[in-house]
Amino acid sequence: MNKLISQVSDFSFDPEFEIYADYYHKKIAQVTNQGSVRIFELINKNNKQIKRLIAEFQAHQGQIISLSWLSPKYENLIATCGLDNKIKIWKEQANQWKIEKQILLSHSQANIIQWADNKFILAAGYNNGYLEVIEGQEYKVTNTNAYNQSLFCLDWLKSEQEQIIATGGISDNQSIVKIWNVLSDQQTIIDKVYEYQCLQKIRHVKFAPQIFNQELQLAISYGNFLDILTLNYNTEFIKPVTLQKKQQIQLNNVCQKISWSILGNELTIYFDNQMHQFYQSEENEYLKQN
């Protein structure tokens, strides 16, 4: 199955054909409301980016809600979750994706899943507010009641050492971002270390790549606003996490996606049919590029 399709758009938010890039942005997975996954290889040809269809498989009965690629430092795995109340782990073998593990969800629908960057751990956020981590090839499950209403979004910090998750959800009719430290040794503990309240429903949370130890930068989108938080923390979390700086940016439309550059000094906000780029000034303010 080596079929050239078309030029790849950098921002496509058709809910029926959502796109997920792999770790190196050399492959993309495209999901559909019918439960199928298409894997494309990205090729640069004549100053254009072409996508070549290399695999296609039926993953779920009905819509796929979320997909995540595992870091290539482990195995070549994809996790998917769908409206059929299942999380599935898929393994690539000679361009064929075979099911490795199936987890039946009995308590609630999963809204989002994401692999950690530095460990074999999958995080899942549920409609009933639970945050769950699924660890190792035994897929051991640990969960916590993160919100008493619903959990919408989450993101792992890209770090070589810590396992830190940011989540966005609703408790007691309030929109709250929470940061969690995941300790996994003999017993896994999901420990809340910080909270931040927003005025409207939280759509996205996205950590910047960690450049300085003991400092976190987190972008949060809600309504027509984007908040960028700079937080100080102790690696052992002996001291409370503190807010060092906050910048609020008013947007012209609802944000559909957030991405950071490798160094965390550039931020791209995607909308339905456009994107805005912001760069970091010497005063640590993010300014819109003209």
Phi, psi and chi 1 to 4 in degrees:
 res  aa     phi    psi   chi1   chi2   chi3   chi4
   1 MET       -   81.2 -172.2 -176.9  -65.0      -
   2 ASN  -120.8   83.2  -71.5  -43.2      -      -
   3 LYS  -117.4  125.1 -177.2 -179.9  177.9 -176.7
   4 LEU   -76.6  132.0  -72.7  175.6      -      -
   5 ILE  -103.9  -74.6  -54.8  -64.8      -      -
   6 SER  -170.3  177.6   63.2      -      -      -
   7 GLN   -70.2  142.9 -173.1  171.2   -8.0      -
   8 VAL   -89.6  131.2  178.1      -      -      -
   9 SER   -83.8  142.4  170.2      -      -      -
  10 ASP   -74.7  -20.8  -74.0  -29.1      -      -
  11 PHE  -140.9  111.5   45.8   96.9      -      -
  12 SER  -137.2  118.5  173.9      -      -      -
  13 PHE  -123.4   30.7  -61.8  102.1      -      -
  14 ASP   -63.9  116.6 -175.6  -21.8      -      -
  15 PRO   -61.4  -18.4   22.2  -32.2      -      -
  16 GLU   -83.7  -15.1 -167.4  172.7   -8.0      -
  17 PHE  -138.6   60.4  -63.6  101.6      -      -
  18 GLU   -73.5  146.1 -167.9  159.7   -2.8      -
  19 ILE  -117.3  137.1  -70.1  173.4      -      -
  20 TYR  -127.0  125.7  -60.1   84.1      -      -
  21 ALA   -90.6  149.3      -      -      -      -
  22 ASP   -79.0 -176.4   73.4  -12.3      -      -
  23 TYR   -57.9  -42.7 -171.9   85.3      -      -
  24 TYR   -96.7    3.0  -66.5  116.5      -      -
  25 HIS    57.9   35.4  -70.7 -103.2      -      -
  26 LYS  -103.1  -16.2  -68.3 -176.0  177.0  179.9
  27 LYS  -134.8  153.4  -67.3 -179.9 -178.9  177.8
  28 ILE  -131.2  149.6   57.3  173.0      -      -
  29 ALA  -112.4  131.8      -      -      -      -
  30 GLN  -114.6  126.7 -176.1 -174.6   65.5      -
  31 VAL  -111.3  156.9  -56.7      -      -      -
  32 THR  -128.6  164.9   73.5      -      -      -
  33 ASN   -67.9  -14.4  -74.6  -17.3      -      -
  34 GLN   -89.3    1.8  -73.0   72.1   46.1      -
  35 GLY    90.5    9.9      -      -      -      -
  36 SER   -98.7  155.9   63.4      -      -      -
  37 VAL  -123.2  131.9  177.3      -      -      -
  38 ARG  -116.0  131.0  -62.3  170.8 -177.3  169.4
  39 ILE  -105.7  126.2  -53.0  -64.6      -      -
  40 PHE  -118.8  142.7  -64.3   90.2      -      -
  41 GLU   -95.4  133.6  179.2 -175.7   19.7      -
  42 LEU   -92.0  130.6  -59.8 -177.7      -      -
  43 ILE  -127.9  131.3  -56.9  167.7      -      -
  44 ASN   -92.2  120.8  -68.9  -42.5      -      -
  45 LYS  -144.4  121.3 -174.2  175.9 -178.8 -179.2
  46 ASN    53.8   47.0  -61.8  -32.7      -      -
  47 ASN    62.4   19.9  -64.6  -38.3      -      -
  48 LYS  -125.8  149.9  -68.4 -176.4  178.8  179.8
  49 GLN   -99.2  120.0 -165.3  174.0   57.1      -
  50 ILE  -110.6  142.8  -57.1  -62.0      -      -
  51 LYS  -109.2  131.5   58.1 -177.8 -177.7 -179.4
  52 ARG  -109.3  121.8 -174.9 -168.1  -58.3  -87.4
  53 LEU   -70.2  120.9 -178.9   64.0      -      -
  54 ILE  -117.8  -15.0   57.0  174.6      -      -
  55 ALA  -162.2  152.7      -      -      -      -
  56 GLU  -151.0  133.9 -175.8  172.0    3.1      -
  57 PHE  -150.6  155.2   58.5   94.6      -      -
  58 GLN   -87.4  117.3 -171.7   70.2   28.7      -
  59 ALA   -99.5  -38.2      -      -      -      -
  60 HIS  -142.8  161.7  -67.1  -90.7      -      -
  61 GLN   -88.8  104.9  -63.2  -61.0  -44.0      -
  62 GLY    98.1 -170.7      -      -      -      -
  63 GLN   -61.9  139.8 -177.7 -178.7   -4.4      -
  64 ILE   -89.5  126.8  -63.4  173.8      -      -
  65 ILE   -89.4  -38.1  -59.4  170.0      -      -
  66 SER  -154.2  153.5 -175.9      -      -      -
  67 LEU  -143.7  147.9  179.9  148.5      -      -
  68 SER  -148.2  137.2 -178.4      -      -      -
  69 TRP   -91.1  135.3  -64.7   78.6      -      -
  70 LEU   -75.7  147.9 -180.0   64.6      -      -
  71 SER   -58.0  138.5  168.1      -      -      -
  72 PRO   -67.3   -9.2   23.4  -32.8      -      -
  73 LYS   -68.4  -14.4   69.3  176.1   71.3  172.2
  74 TYR  -106.5 -125.0  -57.8  105.1      -      -
  75 GLU  -102.5  167.8  -63.8 -175.7   77.6      -
  76 ASN   -87.2   87.0 -160.7    8.7      -      -
  77 LEU  -122.9  151.3  -61.4  179.7      -      -
  78 ILE  -125.2  139.7  -74.9  176.7      -      -
  79 ALA  -110.5  139.8      -      -      -      -
  80 THR  -132.8  152.2   59.6      -      -      -
  81 CYS  -137.1  148.2   67.4      -      -      -
  82 GLY  -138.6  177.4      -      -      -      -
  83 LEU   -69.8   -7.6  -77.1  179.6      -      -
  84 ASP   -83.2   12.3   54.3    6.4      -      -
  85 ASN    61.4   42.2  -82.3   -7.9      -      -
  86 LYS  -135.0  141.9  -65.8  174.7 -176.5  176.1
  87 ILE  -105.9  130.5  -67.3  176.9      -      -
  88 LYS  -125.0  141.1  -64.0 -176.9 -179.6 -178.3
  89 ILE  -108.6  127.3  -47.3  -63.0      -      -
  90 TRP  -116.5  138.5  -56.3   86.7      -      -
  91 LYS  -118.5  135.4 -175.8  173.5 -176.7  178.1
  92 GLU   -87.6  132.0 -176.9 -173.4   25.8      -
  93 GLN  -140.7  108.1  -64.0  175.0  -28.4      -
  94 ALA    54.8   50.1      -      -      -      -
  95 ASN    64.0   14.6  -75.2  -22.9      -      -
  96 GLN  -114.0  131.1  -63.4  -67.6  -42.8      -
  97 TRP  -100.9  116.2  -68.7   85.0      -      -
  98 LYS  -112.0  145.2  -54.8  -66.7 -175.2 -178.6
  99 ILE   -71.5  129.4 -168.9  162.4      -      -
 100 GLU  -100.2  -37.6  176.5   88.8   -6.8      -
 101 LYS  -155.7  142.2  177.7   71.0  174.8  179.9
 102 GLN  -126.5  128.1  178.9  171.4  -75.5      -
 103 ILE  -117.1  116.9  -58.1  168.4      -      -
 104 LEU   -86.2  125.7 -178.4   61.9      -      -
 105 LEU   -92.7  117.6  -51.8  177.8      -      -
 106 SER  -101.0  -21.7   57.3      -      -      -
 107 HIS   -97.7  -30.5   50.7  -73.8      -      -
 108 SER  -169.1  166.8 -178.3      -      -      -
 109 GLN   -81.4  137.7  174.7 -172.1  -56.9      -
 110 ALA   -81.5  131.0      -      -      -      -
 111 ASN   -92.3  -28.8  -73.3  -29.8      -      -
 112 ILE  -157.6  145.5 -175.1  168.8      -      -
 113 ILE  -132.2  150.8   52.9  174.3      -      -
 114 GLN  -159.8  132.5 -171.2 -177.4  108.3      -
 115 TRP   -76.1  145.0  -68.6  105.1      -      -
 116 ALA   -69.6  156.9      -      -      -      -
 117 ASP   -82.3  -29.5 -172.0   57.6      -      -
 118 ASN  -118.9   10.6   62.9  -11.7      -      -
 119 LYS  -159.0  157.9 -154.4  163.2 -174.5 -179.7
 120 PHE   -80.8   72.1 -160.0  106.6      -      -
 121 ILE  -135.5  131.7  -56.4  178.9      -      -
 122 LEU  -108.7  128.0 -179.4   70.2      -      -
 123 ALA   -99.7  143.1      -      -      -      -
 124 ALA  -134.2  135.4      -      -      -      -
 125 GLY  -112.7  135.2      -      -      -      -
 126 TYR  -115.0  158.6  -69.7   89.5      -      -
 127 ASN   -65.8  -22.8 -157.3   40.4      -      -
 128 ASN   -90.7    7.1   65.4   -4.2      -      -
 129 GLY    95.7   -2.3      -      -      -      -
 130 TYR   -79.7  143.5  -90.4   77.4      -      -
 131 LEU  -110.5  130.7  170.0   64.0      -      -
 132 GLU  -129.9  140.0 -168.1  168.1   80.6      -
 133 VAL  -118.0  135.6  -67.4      -      -      -
 134 ILE  -119.2  115.1  -55.2  166.1      -      -
 135 GLU  -112.7  143.4  -62.2  176.9   74.9      -
 136 GLY    65.2  177.7      -      -      -      -
 137 GLN   -74.0   -9.5  -64.7 -176.8  -14.1      -
 138 GLU   -86.3  -11.8  -61.7   80.9   19.9      -
 139 TYR    55.1   52.1  -62.4   99.9      -      -
 140 LYS   -71.9  133.7 -177.4 -178.1   72.9  171.4
 141 VAL  -105.5  130.9  173.1      -      -      -
 142 THR  -131.4  135.9  -56.2      -      -      -
 143 ASN  -138.8  166.0   58.8   37.0      -      -
 144 THR  -145.1  150.4 -175.3      -      -      -
 145 ASN   -82.0   86.7 -170.6    5.4      -      -
 146 ALA   -70.3  -38.2      -      -      -      -
 147 TYR  -137.5  147.3  -59.8   87.7      -      -
 148 ASN   -88.3    3.9   62.5   23.5      -      -
 149 GLN  -124.0  -68.5  -74.6  178.1  -98.5      -
 150 SER  -157.0  151.4 -169.7      -      -      -
 151 LEU  -116.2  123.4 -168.1  160.3      -      -
 152 PHE  -102.1  -38.5  -58.8  118.8      -      -
 153 CYS  -145.9  157.5   54.3      -      -      -
 154 LEU  -155.5  162.0   62.5   83.5      -      -
 155 ASP  -156.3  136.0 -170.8   49.0      -      -
 156 TRP   -84.8  142.9  -72.9   95.4      -      -
 157 LEU   -71.7  133.8  174.4   69.3      -      -
 158 LYS   -81.5  100.3  -73.1 -177.7  167.7   54.3
 159 SER  -141.8  149.4  168.7      -      -      -
 160 GLU   -79.8  -17.2  -69.0  -60.9  -38.7      -
 161 GLN  -121.7  -61.4  -63.0  177.3  -22.1      -
 162 GLU   -78.5  153.8  -65.6  100.3    1.2      -
 163 GLN  -111.5   99.3  -76.3   87.5   52.7      -
 164 ILE  -122.7  133.1  -61.6  174.3      -      -
 165 ILE  -121.7  137.9  -54.3  176.1      -      -
 166 ALA  -105.3  139.5      -      -      -      -
 167 THR  -131.8  154.6   59.7      -      -      -
 168 GLY  -127.6  131.8      -      -      -      -
 169 GLY  -166.3 -168.2      -      -      -      -
 170 ILE  -125.6  129.0  -64.1  179.8      -      -
 171 SER  -132.4  133.5  -78.0      -      -      -
 172 ASP    50.6   40.7  -60.6  -37.8      -      -
 173 ASN    63.6   20.9  -64.0  -40.4      -      -
 174 GLN  -117.5  136.1  -64.5 -177.2  -13.4      -
 175 SER   -85.1  120.9  -65.8      -      -      -
 176 ILE  -134.2  134.6  -55.8  171.6      -      -
 177 VAL   -93.7  133.7  171.1      -      -      -
 178 LYS  -126.6  145.2  -61.2 -176.3 -178.6 -176.8
 179 ILE  -115.0  134.4  -63.5  179.1      -      -
 180 TRP  -123.9  140.5  -50.8   83.2      -      -
 181 ASN  -102.9  122.0 -177.0   31.8      -      -
 182 VAL  -100.4  115.2  179.5      -      -      -
 183 LEU  -105.0  116.5  -57.3  169.6      -      -
 184 SER  -125.0  103.9   53.5      -      -      -
 185 ASP  -130.3 -115.7 -166.7    4.5      -      -
 186 GLN   -72.4  -34.1  -65.5 -178.8  -11.1      -
 187 GLN  -131.4  135.1 -179.4 -178.7    3.8      -
 188 THR   -86.1  132.8  -59.4      -      -      -
 189 ILE  -125.4  131.6  -61.0  172.4      -      -
 190 ILE  -108.1  105.4  -53.6  172.7      -      -
 191 ASP  -111.6  121.7 -176.3   30.5      -      -
 192 LYS   -74.5  129.7 -175.6 -175.8   69.5  177.5
 193 VAL  -121.0   -9.4  -64.8      -      -      -
 194 TYR  -162.5  149.4 -173.4   75.2      -      -
 195 GLU  -134.1  148.6  -80.4 -167.4    8.9      -
 196 TYR  -147.3  124.8  176.7   80.3      -      -
 197 GLN   -94.8  139.0 -169.4  166.3  -26.5      -
 198 CYS  -116.9  161.0  -61.0      -      -      -
 199 LEU   -85.6  -20.9  -62.5  176.2      -      -
 200 GLN  -135.0  175.3  -60.8  179.1   47.2      -
 201 LYS   -57.8  131.1  176.7 -177.8  173.5 -179.3
 202 ILE   -81.6  127.1  -59.8  154.9      -      -
 203 ARG   -98.0  -39.6  -62.5 -179.2   61.9   87.5
 204 HIS  -145.3  146.2  -55.9  -78.8      -      -
 205 VAL  -129.7  135.8  -71.0      -      -      -
 206 LYS  -147.5  116.8 -169.8   70.9  175.6  176.2
 207 PHE   -74.7  140.0  -81.6  117.7      -      -
 208 ALA   -75.3  151.7      -      -      -      -
 209 PRO   -54.6  137.8  -24.3   33.6      -      -
 210 GLN   -78.8  117.3 -169.4  174.0   35.7      -
 211 ILE  -100.9  -42.1  -55.1  -59.9      -      -
 212 PHE  -110.8  133.2  -58.0  107.1      -      -
 213 ASN   -62.7  147.7  -68.9  -28.9      -      -
 214 GLN    66.0   22.3  -58.3 -173.4   14.6      -
 215 GLU  -138.1  134.1 -177.1  178.0  -72.7      -
 216 LEU  -119.8  141.0  -55.1  172.4      -      -
 217 GLN  -121.8  126.7 -104.1 -170.4  -27.6      -
 218 LEU  -130.8  127.8  178.8   66.3      -      -
 219 ALA   -99.2  135.4      -      -      -      -
 220 ILE  -130.1  126.5  -54.4  162.0      -      -
 221 SER  -112.0  136.1   72.9      -      -      -
 222 TYR  -155.6  135.2   58.2   95.4      -      -
 223 GLY    55.6 -130.5      -      -      -      -
 224 ASN  -103.9   30.5  -77.0   19.3      -      -
 225 PHE  -125.0  151.9  -68.9   94.7      -      -
 226 LEU  -130.2  120.7 -179.8   80.1      -      -
 227 ASP  -104.8  134.4  -72.4   -1.5      -      -
 228 ILE  -114.9  115.7  -56.7  172.1      -      -
 229 LEU  -104.6  135.9  -50.7 -175.5      -      -
 230 THR  -110.3  120.0  -57.2      -      -      -
 231 LEU  -120.5  141.2  -56.7  163.2      -      -
 232 ASN  -103.1  140.3  -71.1  -25.7      -      -
 233 TYR  -149.4  157.5   74.2  103.7      -      -
 234 ASN   -95.0  134.8  178.8  -82.7      -      -
 235 THR   -59.7  -27.3   52.7      -      -      -
 236 GLU   -90.7   -2.9  -59.1  -62.5  -34.2      -
 237 PHE    54.8   35.8  -70.6   96.5      -      -
 238 ILE   -72.6  -38.7  -61.7  171.3      -      -
 239 LYS   -99.4  154.3  -61.1  178.3 -179.3  179.2
 240 PRO   -63.7  149.6  -18.9   30.5      -      -
 241 VAL   -70.2  133.8  176.2      -      -      -
 242 THR  -121.2  145.4   57.9      -      -      -
 243 LEU   -83.8  113.5  178.3   62.6      -      -
 244 GLN   -86.8  -39.4  177.3 -176.2  -23.8      -
 245 LYS  -154.7  145.1 -176.5  179.3  177.3   62.1
 246 LYS  -134.3  132.9  168.1 -172.6  168.1 -178.8
 247 GLN  -124.5  130.3  179.0 -176.3   -3.6      -
 248 GLN  -112.5  129.4 -173.6  173.7   83.3      -
 249 ILE  -116.7  126.6  -60.0  171.2      -      -
 250 GLN   -88.7  129.5 -174.1  164.6    3.2      -
 251 LEU  -103.3  159.3  -53.6  171.6      -      -
 252 ASN   -82.9  -15.2  -64.6  -32.6      -      -
 253 ASN  -151.2  179.0 -150.7  -28.7      -      -
 254 VAL   -80.1  130.1  174.8      -      -      -
 255 CYS   -70.1  135.2  168.7      -      -      -
 256 GLN  -103.7  -22.2  -61.5  -72.7   -6.6      -
 257 LYS  -164.7  149.1 -178.9 -178.2  175.1 -176.9
 258 ILE  -125.1  136.8  -56.6  168.4      -      -
 259 SER  -140.4  144.1   68.5      -      -      -
 260 TRP  -106.5  152.2  -68.5   91.6      -      -
 261 SER   -73.3  169.8   64.1      -      -      -
 262 ILE   -59.7  -36.3  -65.6  174.2      -      -
 263 LEU   -92.1   -3.8  -63.6  178.1      -      -
 264 GLY    74.5   13.2      -      -      -      -
 265 ASN  -100.9    1.1   58.9  -13.7      -      -
 266 GLU  -136.1  141.9  -67.5 -176.3    3.2      -
 267 LEU  -130.3  131.5 -179.9   64.5      -      -
 268 THR  -116.4  128.5  -55.3      -      -      -
 269 ILE  -110.0  125.1  -50.1  -61.2      -      -
 270 TYR  -104.4  137.5  -63.0   85.4      -      -
 271 PHE  -116.6 -170.7  -55.6   96.0      -      -
 272 ASP   -59.4  -45.8  -78.3  -30.4      -      -
 273 ASN  -131.5   19.0  -64.3  -53.7      -      -
 274 GLN  -159.0  172.1   60.3  179.8  -37.8      -
 275 MET  -143.3  151.1   63.1 -179.5 -177.9      -
 276 HIS  -119.9  138.4  -67.5  164.0      -      -
 277 GLN  -113.5  140.1  -69.0 -177.3  -53.1      -
 278 PHE  -124.6  141.7  -64.0   80.7      -      -
 279 TYR  -120.3  152.5   66.6   92.0      -      -
 280 GLN   -84.2  126.0 -171.5  178.6   29.6      -
 281 SER   -86.1  175.4   69.5      -      -      -
 282 GLU   -65.4  -23.3  -66.3 -179.1   -2.4      -
 283 GLU   -89.0   11.7  -67.8   76.5   27.3      -
 284 ASN    62.4   33.9 -165.0   24.4      -      -
 285 GLU  -107.4  144.3  -69.0  -79.4  -31.0      -
 286 TYR   -95.8  117.8  -75.3   86.4      -      -
 287 LEU  -110.9  141.4  -53.2  176.4      -      -
 288 LYS   -73.1  133.2 -175.2  178.2  174.8 -178.0
 289 GLN   -78.4  139.3  -69.2 -176.9   -9.3      -
 290 ASN   -82.1      -  -64.2  -37.3      -      -
